[in-house]
C-alpha cells in the first residue's frame, strides 16, 4: 500500500489554495468541510 507524505500533501494543498486566492474557510466551504479540517491537512496533522 502507498503511504502518503502528509507534509508534502499539506504544502501542495496550501500552495494550490493560495494560488486560487482562497482562504482556508473559502476552500472548506467549497468542499463542504470545516476550515479546521483544511488547516489540519495543511499542517500535516490529519488527512481526514
Protein Blocks (a to p, Z undefined) as FASTA:
>chain_A
ZZddfklmmmmmmmmmmmnopafklmmmmnopafklmmmmmnopacZZ
